[in-house]
Amino acid sequence: MSLPLKHIPLTYSQWQVLNHVRKQKKISIKELAALLDITSSAATQIVDGLVKKGFLVRERSLKDRRVQKITLSRKSLVQMEKSMKK
């Protein structure tokens, strides 16, 4: 994985999600599920775990309130920046 958070204990699926969100900046659960070739329900479970750990943030779409976009949290960005400096 190219995501520089090696010291953080995450599952392979969580690493994949963070990597895709990092590349896309903002992504919906549906888009994320398609990229990972998993169901939206499975993507939601992974995202829920990362939100609880403070690595991802959900934002409601201004165009359609039913759609939520997933972004990296400030915690993720700070961790990545620290890891890249090492």
C-alpha positions, -999 to +999 in steps of 0.1 A: +000+000+000+012+035-007-005+051+022+021+062+048+003+051+080+023+019+086+024+024+124-015+025+127-032-009+131-057-012+103-071-040+083-063-045+047-098-034+037-094-002+058-061+005+041-077+002+007-106+025+016-082+052+030-060+049-001-090+054-024-104+083-004-069+099-004-067+096-042-103+108-049-104+135-022-142+132-019-161+100-027-195+085-021-201+051-006-215+039-039-184+050-058-162+035-032-180+002-033-176+001-071-139+008-069-134-020-043-158-043-061-179-048-029-214-041-019-225-006-006-233-023+027-198-037+031-183-003+022-205+013+048-193-011+075-156-003+067-163+034+065-182+033+098-151+017+115-128+044+101-152+072+111-152+058+147-114+057+147-114+093+135-098+087+101-127+096+079-154+122+079-189+121+063-202+152+046-237+156+032-239+166-004-253+201-010-270+189-042-287+158-028-291+154+010-294+116+005-258+114-007-229+115+017-193+121+006-165+106+025-132+126+031-101+121+051-102+136+085-077+162+098-063+133+120-055+113+088-039+142+071-017+150+101-007+114+105+002+111+068+022+143+069+041+131+100+048+098+084+060+113+051+085+135+070+101+104+086 
